[in-house]
Amino acid sequence: VAEGSNQVIKNFQHEKEEVLVCHGCRAETKCKIRDMSMWCDTTCSSNMNRTRSMSLQQLLEQSLAKETRERRCEVCGCEEATTTSQLVKLPKVLIIILKRYRFNNQDLSSSGKVSRQVSIPETVSLSSLVSDNVTLPDTSMPVLKPHNQTQVGVAVPLPTSPVINPVIPSPSPVTPTKFKGLTEEQVALLNEQDQFEYMLY
């Protein structure tokens, strides 16, 4: 299916631009990343305070906050860079996934799910997270043409009722082989896509 006609991509895909600045020579590298969802980490140290709940607005802002990464510069060989991220294309529907699993390699007893509440307001503001030339989603509704257009002096037959097939219950989901027998530590080491798939089963 062509990307332009794929309704999932048209409605759910957003685009993010990352700018990496080398700590040594200040060389800039830009890259664009497309994704269907945005991950918000509830387990990072800045969120593990004593408050009983966290704000979804703060989690969104933190997910695109400036950070230092290990990255070897092709110009000077420096091993660190500062990364800033902005949304350059917004979707019609933004899917937000809360990452709640915390893994501590030094102290396994402190690993586990973070059950702290996240307050979700009626609206969230993305104004501080988007670029100046951000592409907004198309909010117009498609115009549907009638299946049978009436012609002068010609009667258009009424549509017939569809035949309803009996509902056959689907088999219960089976855990994929790659997830069977995994410990909590092994689950924590999976990439985000595999962790999301693991949660579905």
Secondary structure, DSSP 8 states (H G I E B T S, - for coil): --GGG-HHHHHH-EEEEEEEEETTT--EEEEEEEESEEEEES-SGGG-SS-SEEEHHHHHHHHTS-EEEE---TTT--SEEEEEEEEEE--SS-EEEEE-EE--SS-GGG-EE---EEE--S----TTTEEEEEE-----------SS--BTTB----------------------GGGTT--HHHHHTS-HHHHHHHHH-
